[in-house]
Amino acid sequence: MANTTDQRLQSAIKALKAGKHSRARRLILAEVKENPSNLTAWTWALEVAANEKEKRTIIKSILSLDPNHKGALIYLRKLDQIQIPTEGTSSKSPIDEAVPAKKPSRLGSLLLLPFRLLTSLPLSCGLIFLIASLAAGGYFYFQVNSSFFGLVGADFDNIIVSNSYELIESDDLYWEIQFEGQGKSKYIGTVRHVSPIRIKEFKILSHDILVTTADYSNPDIVETSVINHKFAWKTTNTEPLIGSINLIHAIPANKAIYQQLLTINYGDTVNIVGREIYSIKSYDLDKTFLGTWIDTGCNTLLVDSVTVLDNPDR
């Protein structure tokens, strides 16, 4: 638990220094809620307090742990000296007034382009364009192996791992992992399907990858499909089939593994190694239970090694 506490607080401090105030606030508040005697976390909580009332509550907690805490006492005196603005006086700080309106990023402008085009079209054409855009967007979002410039999926730069991956925490969720055993499984074969997994409550799950061998890798012999994280196959061959077919639900062990998974394409020959997972329980940071992912008939895998061995089309 101490290791998790240290990691969480260090991640919060790192986020705060990087200007990621919301993430820092979530991590620090989660820490003081779980470990209310952590004086260091309480002092950092002052840096992410939303208002004066919250600051006073935090100072009260600090002083309950250390009645002579010099920093908290000085902070409290400063709060007591703040003048309440009189009626008719702007409550905005000079910083608020000096900051110009934020312009959309280049990516944001590109995303808005179809909607600007839509408003310039006649109504009937606009509706057709809108339907086509939604269909194309849905296909790319759920089927194309991409992180969309890092806009979707887990932020593996800020994942906290403890207890040999039995507990994984992000900026807003955490997951309890139950493994099937200590050993590792290896899957070598031809990829007949690869797509991202887009489930908010289980965003550490990154990919569905259908790995096949022998007859199952030949589309002239076996037809395959993957829908809603389940696979199916059929054949007209009357002879017994040889080979194997496995649908992997991948949890990358780190960012480097995630980046490697993003390079996998249909038809690649791959070697994927990892620990088999039986179940994943999802919670938000206030410990509200969000659901359970249970492996039934497929292979949920904590992937710690990925190798693309061959792709004839490359």
Disulfide bonds with the S-S distance in Angstrom:
none
